[in-house]
């Protein structure tokens, strides 16, 4: 619930009174469980990052060809985004204004490096084009994943596997059916 309020009002624009009102409790009830809104922010951001890193430790993310591992992480990240939408949305909006946000951004950079390494390994194995910069590819792939937070609505009938299937098709096979692009040669 705190993540939803932070997303609506912004972290700096959210007071403990706002959080208490949204939860239907008193501020003292919140303080009984946490030290303040900074702890709520940390918990929300950690929940999102922990879920993303958990995907990178799944067996399909650690064994087999790098391109298959990359696709698994991509699909798992879509699943995490959909399942933890308020927390991931909050993660995507932090700008490093607090120590908690700086820590979350560092963890995001670590995740980006893992993805770039998978792209690099995939190129070395021959499963990914060698003429693509791994860091740029990682940013573009996860730019597509992250954009889901801007348009996805849970009540519209799309589930995470449908979104992940479409995203993986575009990322790994492209949009064109038969057209050869000059850069693909």
Secondary structure, DSSP 8 states (H G I E B T S, - for coil): -HHHHHHHH-STT--HHHHHHHHTS-HHHHHTT-S-HHHHHHHHHHHHHHHHHHHHHSHHHHSS-HHHHHHHHHHHHHHHHHHTHHHHHHHHH--S-SHHHHHHHHHHHHHHHHHHHHHHHHHHHTSS-TTS-HHHHHHHHHHHHHHHHHH--GGGS--HHHHHHHHHHHHHH-S-SS---GGG-
